[in-house]
Amino acid sequence: MVVIRMTRGGAKKRPFYAIVVADQRRAPRGRYIERLGFYNPRAKENEETLRLDRERVDHWISKGAKMSDTVAGLYKKQAA
């Protein structure tokens, strides 16, 4: 199954997450099909916290991809 999930990057104690489309069987930090955006929980005031290509997310959902709970929450948060 194809899932839309986050993969961690960044330095120690400075997380940065890429939101990607990947095969569920791949390792969380493994290969992915497409990068859809990012989430930076430690962004400063003048930095962007969340960027998500909603058109591509909708495209992948229409193809049968499932979102992780965390990505679904971020998707709803961006809509607000």
DSSP file (Angstrom, degrees, kcal/mol; ACC not computed):
  #  RESIDUE AA STRUCTURE BP1 BP2  ACC     N-H-->O    O-->H-N    N-H-->O    O-->H-N    TCO  KAPPA ALPHA  PHI   PSI    X-CA   Y-CA   Z-CA
    1    1 A M              0   0    0      0, 0.0    23,-2.9     0, 0.0     2,-0.4   0.000 360.0 360.0 360.0 147.5    0.0    0.0    0.0
    2    2 A V  E     -A   23   0A   0     21,-0.2    64,-1.9    62,-0.2     2,-0.3  -0.796 360.0-172.1 -94.1 133.3    1.1    3.6   -0.7
    3    3 A V  E     -Ab  22  66A   0     19,-3.0    19,-2.6    -2,-0.4     2,-0.6  -0.920  25.1-136.6-126.7 152.0    1.1    5.9    2.3
    4    4 A I  E     +Ab  21  67A   0     62,-2.9    64,-2.2    -2,-0.3     2,-0.3  -0.945  48.9 144.8-104.5 114.8    1.6    9.6    2.8
    5    5 A R  E     -A   20   0A   0     15,-2.3    15,-3.0    -2,-0.6     2,-0.3  -0.828  46.8 -97.1-143.8 177.4    3.9   10.0    5.8
    6    6 A M  E     -A   19   0A   0     -2,-0.3     2,-0.4    13,-0.2    13,-0.2  -0.793  23.4-160.9-104.0 145.5    6.7   12.1    7.4
    7    7 A T  E     -A   18   0A   0     11,-2.5    11,-2.6    -2,-0.3     2,-0.2  -0.993  23.3-122.6-124.0 134.8   10.3   11.2    7.3
    8    8 A R  E     +A   17   0A   0     -2,-0.4     2,-0.2     9,-0.2     9,-0.2  -0.503  39.0 153.3 -84.0 141.4   12.7   12.9    9.8
    9    9 A G  E     +A   16   0A   0      7,-3.0     7,-1.6    -2,-0.2     5,-0.1  -0.704  26.2  77.9-139.6-166.3   15.7   14.9    8.9
   10   10 A G  E    S-A   15   0A   0     -2,-0.2     2,-0.1     5,-0.2     3,-0.1  -0.288  77.9 -54.8  90.7-177.6   17.6   17.7   10.5
   11   11 A A  E >  S-A   14   0A   0      3,-0.9     3,-2.0     1,-0.2     2,-0.1  -0.332  72.0 -63.2 -94.4 176.0   20.2   17.7   13.3
   12   12 A K  T 3  S+     0   0    0      1,-0.3    -1,-0.2    -2,-0.1    -2,-0.0  -0.413 124.5   1.7 -61.9 130.8   20.1   16.3   16.8
   13   13 A K  T 3  S+     0   0    0     -2,-0.1    -1,-0.3    -3,-0.1    -3,-0.0   0.667 118.8  87.1  62.0  19.6   17.4   18.1   18.8
   14   14 A R  E <   -A   11   0A   0     -3,-2.0    -3,-0.9    -5,-0.1    -1,-0.1  -0.523  67.4-169.2-142.4  68.3   16.5   20.1   15.7
   15   15 A P  E     +A   10   0A   0      0, 0.0    27,-0.5     0, 0.0     2,-0.3  -0.241  12.3 179.8 -70.0 150.5   13.9   18.0   13.8
   16   16 A F  E     -A    9   0A   0     -7,-1.6    -7,-3.0    24,-0.1     2,-0.4  -0.958  12.9-155.2-146.4 127.7   12.8   18.7   10.3
   17   17 A Y  E     -AC   8  39A   0     22,-2.7    22,-2.9    -2,-0.3     2,-0.4  -0.903   5.9-154.1-115.9 133.2   10.2   16.5    8.6
   18   18 A A  E     -AC   7  38A   0    -11,-2.6   -11,-2.5    -2,-0.4     2,-0.7  -0.853  17.4-137.6 -96.8 137.9    9.6   15.9    4.9
   19   19 A I  E     +AC   6  37A   0     18,-2.3    17,-3.1    -2,-0.4    18,-1.3  -0.877  38.1 169.8 -97.4 118.3    6.1   14.8    3.9
   20   20 A V  E     -AC   5  35A   0    -15,-3.0   -15,-2.3    -2,-0.7     2,-0.5  -0.832  39.8-124.6-130.8 160.5    6.5   12.1    1.3
   21   21 A V  E     +AC   4  34A   0     13,-2.8    12,-3.2    -2,-0.3    13,-1.2  -0.943  47.2 157.9-102.3 125.9    4.6    9.4   -0.6
   22   22 A A  E     -A    3   0A   0    -19,-2.6   -19,-3.0    -2,-0.5     2,-0.3  -0.958  48.0 -93.5-146.3 160.6    6.2    6.0    0.0
   23   23 A D  E >   -A    2   0A   0     -2,-0.3     3,-1.5     8,-0.3   -21,-0.2  -0.591  37.3-128.6 -72.0 137.9    5.5    2.3   -0.2
   24   24 A Q  T 3  S+     0   0    0    -23,-2.9    -1,-0.1    -2,-0.3   -22,-0.1   0.789 105.4  60.4 -61.3 -28.7    4.4    1.1    3.3
   25   25 A R  T 3  S+     0   0    0    -24,-0.2    -1,-0.3     2,-0.0     2,-0.1   0.639  86.5  94.9 -77.5 -13.9    7.0   -1.7    3.2
   26   26 A R  S <  S-     0   0    0     -3,-1.5    -4,-0.0     1,-0.1     6,-0.0  -0.381  88.9 -95.3 -75.2 155.9   10.0    0.8    2.9
   27   27 A A    >   -     0   0    0      1,-0.1     3,-2.3    -2,-0.1    -1,-0.1  -0.369  36.8-111.4 -65.0 149.6   11.9    2.0    5.9
   28   28 A P  T 3  S+     0   0    0      0, 0.0    -1,-0.1     0, 0.0    -2,-0.1   0.814 121.4  36.7 -55.9 -31.5   10.7    5.3    7.3
   29   29 A R  T 3  S+     0   0    0    -22,-0.1     3,-0.1     3,-0.0    -2,-0.1   0.250 104.8 101.2-101.5  13.0   14.0    7.0    6.1
   30   30 A G  S <  S-     0   0    0     -3,-2.3    -4,-0.1     1,-0.2     0, 0.0   0.126  83.6 -43.7 -82.7-162.1   14.1    4.9    2.9
   31   31 A R        -     0   0    0      1,-0.0     2,-0.3     2,-0.0    -8,-0.3  -0.261  56.5-165.1 -65.2 151.4   13.3    5.6   -0.7
   32   32 A Y        -     0   0    0    -10,-0.1   -10,-0.3     1,-0.1     3,-0.1  -0.904  24.6-132.7-134.7 165.7   10.1    7.5   -1.4
   33   33 A I  S    S-     0   0    0    -12,-3.2     2,-0.3     1,-0.3   -11,-0.2   0.912  83.9  -7.0 -84.4 -48.2    8.0    8.1   -4.6
   34   34 A E  E     -C   21   0A   0    -13,-1.2   -13,-2.8     0, 0.0     2,-0.5  -0.996  59.3-129.0-152.9 143.6    7.4   11.8   -4.3
   35   35 A R  E     +C   20   0A   0     -2,-0.3   -15,-0.3   -15,-0.2     3,-0.1  -0.852  22.5 179.8 -95.5 126.9    8.1   14.6   -1.8
   36   36 A L  E     -     0   0A   0    -17,-3.1    17,-2.2    -2,-0.5     2,-0.3   0.600  54.8 -58.5-104.3 -15.4    4.9   16.7   -1.2
   37   37 A G  E     -CD  19  52A   0    -18,-1.3   -18,-2.3    15,-0.2     2,-0.3  -0.987  52.0 -97.0 166.4-160.8    6.1   19.2    1.3
   38   38 A F  E     -CD  18  51A   0     13,-2.2    13,-2.4    -2,-0.3     2,-0.4  -0.968   9.2-148.2-149.7 163.7    7.7   19.7    4.7
   39   39 A Y  E     -CD  17  50A   0    -22,-2.9   -22,-2.7    -2,-0.3    11,-0.2  -0.983   8.5-172.7-137.1 124.1    7.0   20.4    8.4
   40   40 A N    >   -     0   0    0      9,-3.4     3,-1.3    -2,-0.4   -24,-0.1  -0.869   2.7-178.4-118.3  94.8    9.3   22.4   10.6
   41   41 A P  T 3  S+     0   0    0      0, 0.0    -1,-0.1     0, 0.0   -25,-0.1   0.702  82.7  50.9 -68.5 -18.6    8.1   22.2   14.2
   42   42 A R  T 3  S+     0   0    0    -27,-0.5     2,-0.0     7,-0.1     7,-0.0   0.007  78.9 145.4-107.4  28.0   10.9   24.4   15.5
   43   43 A A    <   -     0   0    0     -3,-1.3     6,-0.1     1,-0.1     2,-0.1  -0.348  46.2-126.0 -67.3 144.4   10.5   27.2   13.0
   44   44 A K    >   -     0   0    0      4,-0.1     3,-1.3     1,-0.1    -1,-0.1  -0.246  37.3 -88.5 -79.5 176.9   11.3   30.7   14.1
   45   45 A E  T 3  S+     0   0    0      1,-0.3     4,-0.1    -2,-0.1    -1,-0.1   0.860 126.9  42.8 -59.0 -39.8    8.7   33.5   13.7
   46   46 A N  T 3  S+     0   0    0      2,-0.1    -1,-0.3     0, 0.0     2,-0.3   0.424 100.9  88.6 -90.8   2.2    9.9   34.6   10.2
   47   47 A E  S <  S-     0   0    0     -3,-1.3     2,-0.4    -7,-0.0    -4,-0.0  -0.677  83.9-106.7-100.5 155.4   10.3   31.0    8.9
   48   48 A E        -     0   0    0     -2,-0.3     3,-0.1     1,-0.1    -4,-0.1  -0.648  26.9-169.9 -80.3 130.8    7.7   28.8    7.2
   49   49 A T        +     0   0    0     -2,-0.4    -9,-3.4     1,-0.3     2,-0.4   0.871  68.1  19.7 -87.7 -41.8    6.4   26.0    9.5
   50   50 A L  E     +D   39   0A   0    -11,-0.2     2,-0.4    -9,-0.1    -1,-0.3  -0.994  53.7 174.7-138.9 131.3    4.4   24.0    7.0
   51   51 A R  E     +D   38   0A   0    -13,-2.4   -13,-2.2    -2,-0.4     2,-0.4  -0.989  12.6 167.7-134.1 127.6    4.3   23.6    3.3
   52   52 A L  E     -D   37   0A   0     -2,-0.4     2,-1.3   -15,-0.2   -15,-0.2  -0.982  35.1-134.8-144.5 126.1    2.1   21.0    1.6
   53   53 A D     >  -     0   0    0    -17,-2.2     4,-2.0    -2,-0.4     3,-0.2  -0.677  23.8-173.2 -82.0  95.3    1.1   20.7   -2.0
   54   54 A R  H  > S+     0   0    0     -2,-1.3     4,-2.7     1,-0.2     5,-0.2   0.825  78.6  58.0 -64.3 -33.9   -2.6   20.0   -1.5
   55   55 A E  H  > S+     0   0    0      1,-0.2     4,-2.1     2,-0.2    -1,-0.2   0.931 109.5  44.0 -62.0 -44.7   -3.2   19.2   -5.2
   56   56 A R  H  > S+     0   0    0     -3,-0.2     4,-2.4     2,-0.2    -2,-0.2   0.859 111.8  53.6 -69.6 -35.0   -0.7   16.4   -5.2
   57   57 A V  H  X S+     0   0    0     -4,-2.0     4,-2.4     2,-0.2    -2,-0.2   0.947 110.5  46.8 -62.6 -47.1   -2.0   15.1   -1.9
   58   58 A D  H  X S+     0   0    0     -4,-2.7     4,-2.2     1,-0.2    -2,-0.2   0.880 110.4  54.4 -61.7 -37.6   -5.5   14.9   -3.3
   59   59 A H  H  X S+     0   0    0     -4,-2.1     4,-1.1    -5,-0.2    -1,-0.2   0.942 110.7  44.3 -59.9 -48.5   -4.1   13.2   -6.4
   60   60 A W  H  <>S+     0   0    0     -4,-2.4     5,-2.5     1,-0.2     4,-0.3   0.858 111.3  53.3 -68.7 -34.8   -2.4   10.5   -4.4
   61   61 A I  H ><5S+     0   0    0     -4,-2.4     3,-1.4     1,-0.2    -1,-0.2   0.897 106.4  53.2 -65.4 -38.9   -5.5   10.0   -2.2
   62   62 A S  H 3<5S+     0   0    0     -4,-2.2    -1,-0.2     1,-0.3    -2,-0.2   0.783 105.4  55.3 -65.7 -25.4   -7.6    9.6   -5.3
   63   63 A K  T 3<5S-     0   0    0     -4,-1.1    -1,-0.3    -5,-0.1    -2,-0.2   0.487 131.1 -93.6 -84.4  -3.8   -5.1    6.9   -6.4
   64   64 A G  T < 5S+     0   0    0     -3,-1.4    -3,-0.2    -4,-0.3   -62,-0.2   0.511  73.1 149.0 107.9   6.6   -5.7    5.0   -3.1
   65   65 A A      < -     0   0    0     -5,-2.5     2,-0.4    -6,-0.1    -1,-0.3  -0.426  36.2-140.8 -72.4 148.8   -2.9    6.3   -0.8
   66   66 A K  E     -b    3   0A   0    -64,-1.9   -62,-2.9    -2,-0.1     2,-0.3  -0.877   9.3-133.9-109.5 142.7   -3.6    6.6    2.9
   67   67 A M  E     -b    4   0A   0     -2,-0.4   -62,-0.2   -64,-0.2     2,-0.1  -0.726  20.3-119.8 -92.7 144.5   -2.4    9.4    5.1
   68   68 A S     >  -     0   0    0    -64,-2.2     4,-2.4    -2,-0.3     5,-0.2  -0.373  32.3-107.1 -70.7 163.0   -0.8    8.8    8.5
   69   69 A D  H  > S+     0   0    0      1,-0.2     4,-2.0     2,-0.2     5,-0.1   0.893 119.6  50.1 -61.0 -40.7   -2.6   10.3   11.4
   70   70 A T  H  > S+     0   0    0      2,-0.2     4,-2.0     1,-0.2    -1,-0.2   0.917 111.6  46.5 -66.0 -44.3    0.0   13.0   11.9
   71   71 A V  H  > S+     0   0    0    -67,-0.2     4,-2.5     1,-0.2    -1,-0.2   0.878 109.7  55.0 -66.6 -37.1   -0.1   14.0    8.2
   72   72 A A  H  X S+     0   0    0     -4,-2.4     4,-2.0     1,-0.2    -1,-0.2   0.903 108.2  49.5 -62.0 -40.5   -3.9   14.1    8.3
   73   73 A G  H  X S+     0   0    0     -4,-2.0     4,-2.2     2,-0.2    -2,-0.2   0.899 111.8  47.3 -64.3 -40.9   -3.8   16.5   11.2
   74   74 A L  H  X S+     0   0    0     -4,-2.0     4,-2.3     2,-0.2    -2,-0.2   0.867 108.8  55.5 -67.4 -36.4   -1.3   18.7    9.5
   75   75 A Y  H  X S+     0   0    0     -4,-2.5     4,-1.2     1,-0.2    -2,-0.2   0.915 111.6  43.4 -61.6 -44.4   -3.5   18.6    6.3
   76   76 A K  H  X S+     0   0    0     -4,-2.0     4,-1.1     1,-0.2    -2,-0.2   0.876 111.5  54.9 -68.2 -38.3   -6.5   19.8    8.3
   77   77 A K  H  < S+     0   0    0     -4,-2.2     3,-0.3     1,-0.2    -2,-0.2   0.877 106.4  51.0 -63.6 -38.5   -4.4   22.4   10.1
   78   78 A Q  H  < S+     0   0    0     -4,-2.3    -1,-0.2     1,-0.2    -2,-0.2   0.844 105.2  56.8 -68.7 -32.4   -3.2   23.9    6.8
   79   79 A A  H  <        0   0    0     -4,-1.2    -1,-0.2     1,-0.3    -2,-0.2   0.799 360.0 360.0 -68.6 -28.1   -6.8   24.2    5.6
   80   80 A A     <        0   0    0     -4,-1.1    -1,-0.3    -3,-0.3    -2,-0.2   0.470 360.0 360.0 -77.2 360.0   -7.8   26.3    8.6
